[in-house]
Amino acid sequence: MAHVSNIPHTGFNLGARIRAFVEDVKQARARAAEYNRTYAELQGLTDRELNDIGVRRCDIADLARAHVYCD
């Protein structure tokens, strides 16, 4: 089994590595906020509304995760 790692090489420049880390943290927080927003919106729907769009309540977390993390 082969694994691929996509790690950008920023060299030994500490400033560039810190900036890259900060950007990664910002992106992770933005994705987490989008996940929470999507989850809350779907969770707020009634069972009838969920049924109308073909979603089961037990699938809400998976749908929110797929929406945010599976581009």
C-alpha positions in Angstrom: 0.0 0.0 0.0 1.4 3.4 -1.0 0.8 6.6 0.9 1.3 10.1 -0.5 2.2 13.0 1.7 1.8 16.5 0.3 3.9 18.6 2.6 5.1 21.8 1.1 8.8 22.5 1.7 9.2 26.0 3.2 12.9 25.5 3.9 14.5 26.5 7.1 13.0 30.0 7.1 11.4 30.2 10.6 9.2 33.1 9.6 7.8 31.3 6.6 7.1 28.2 8.6 5.3 30.2 11.3 3.2 32.0 8.6 2.3 28.6 7.1 1.3 27.3 10.5 -0.9 30.3 11.2 -2.6 29.9 7.8 -3.2 26.2 8.5 -4.8 27.1 11.8 -7.0 29.8 10.3 -8.1 27.3 7.6 -8.9 24.6 10.2 -10.9 27.1 12.3 -12.8 28.3 9.3 -13.7 24.7 8.3 -14.7 23.9 11.8 -17.0 26.9 11.9 -18.5 25.9 8.5 -19.1 22.4 9.8 -20.8 23.7 13.0 -23.0 26.1 10.9 -24.0 23.3 8.5 -24.7 20.9 11.3 -26.8 23.4 13.3 -28.8 24.3 10.2 -29.6 20.7 9.4 -30.3 19.9 13.0 -32.7 22.8 13.2 -34.9 21.3 10.5 -38.0 19.2 11.5 -38.2 15.5 10.7 -40.7 16.3 8.0 -38.4 18.9 6.4 -35.5 16.4 6.5 -37.7 13.7 5.0 -38.6 16.1 2.1 -34.9 16.6 1.2 -34.1 12.9 1.7 -32.0 13.2 4.8 -32.2 11.1 7.9 -31.4 12.7 11.2 -28.7 10.2 11.9 -26.9 11.2 8.7 -26.6 14.9 9.6 -23.1 14.7 11.0 -21.8 12.8 8.0 -23.4 15.2 5.5 -21.9 18.2 7.3 -18.5 16.6 7.4 -18.7 15.7 3.7 -19.9 19.2 2.8 -16.9 20.8 4.6 -14.0 18.4 4.4 -14.6 16.4 1.2 -14.1 19.1 -1.5 
